[in-house]
Amino acid sequence: MPAPIDIRHFSATPREADEKFMSACRKAGLAPVVFTHPLKGPDGEPLATTVALMGPHESKNVMMVVAGTHGVEGYAGGGVMVQLLNNAGEIRLPKDTAVLFVHQINPWGLAWNRRENEDNVDLFRNLLYCDPPYADNPGFDDLALSLAPPAWSGPAREEADAKLRSFVQQNGERELTRIMRLGQHKHPKSLTYHGRGPTWSKRVVDRITDGWLAHASYVATLDIHTDRKSTRLNSSHLGISYAVFCLKKK
């Protein structure tokens, strides 16, 4: 970062996040491209993923910075992007290098305050595991209804909680965490669902890859996440984490 994180660059609503990103792009002299989502936000507002490139389009080395893979975590990633762009004059890119900003790749999750997308899919896993053959997770199959019971109160919830307590007593919390983190493709209404095919966001990623990365030989992806539940502007502490992927094309 060119300076310590400034909370003024962050947003409290999807509309504010989009406006700040677009304004920062204009200030940096970039030409953003908008991919409009087919669904609307809770107030009927349009949702979109916005892409902007800093540097030559034909660059062989590209850093792709992504915000919002896990929906609501996009407030943090969007704020980081806006601050970077508002301080673009301090950035000196190496020769034959570009930075590609992908703002709110899961705009539905951001708008609806969800980690998942409109299909209850964990987009991070969908990007990796959207195509068959789909790996089985028999441990999750046994616990699917307990992790997402048909009712959140009454006998169904009590039965689910009892089964989870029994599992933890017999196998430990670490085994439960392992099973959940493996994810699954069979239970669309339960947790850590990877989907069965590419989501809208995955198809947008494919278009971004074809449109902006075709000339690249080396691609590094910085995928910004958060490590706290509170990611909005009024958070007393904003914890930011990230995943980095580096690819070399043959």
Steps between C-alpha positions, in 0.01 A plus 500: 500500500628853425368610842335352811145378435258794502145410602361781281565288192269224629124474454186399688276406204553338158393819323754705694769240428427511126498881493828529687667245275378669182611840630843363592534345153424833336751676727765245399415538130368145462206386287285259705288229338177393672348150503138537614363221720158359398357541852437808713593601853261510798381851405469419132837654422711367210794276580820474303863393480730774373842446341775756440855464368799708608786466253535376142235254380762280334717469814670164553487535880164564665398532864124436528349643820158357590243623754181333616557130430323437828228759448482725804880486536506720189462812714855446620643415159318788333639746754854379439452540124357851534791615714751353257333672204465831682876485556580373151744785444733340754500162321783430256438177313795306360538476124257264324284474814134579568255480791148375432237600758191277530255680726227290667515170312209378715276810508188311611676376815620853575151650461322235703762486775589144413828313461350279229350597164139498378506119476644449848831412333839570655648682202862440600440125474285533190788666317713197578257209498206592274562225245440124538603253622380623838678371809288323759498599866315219681570654840309811395217292355437356847489846659338710224157532666660568838713784360197653322183364663160542331389728787710725727281446805299217648561124480693508170754746638529312829562172317764665279682652796496169685652316203777759464579483872517122480731518196737742671507289817595192298730655238606842622449854365801472271338216305177697465697798370688277255179357358346843458809650338510223241170633372243312297303484175185314608313727743414840345332631816771396742840649582816517285315416179732508197229489234459268204619709209629855448317782679432844349815630669708212365381580148600863555844387614532301178413811298754702697764236434430504126471878477784626718745215559540357150837674451635415845776249565500540879186568706490556876156523663454684830159394636409725794300355792430593861576316820216650704122482465460877506614643167297818469601861538399523866719208604725579795770285345541389143703183463615432143636170373575384150577208274769522231517283191781517245471344156746467216350435158680258275 
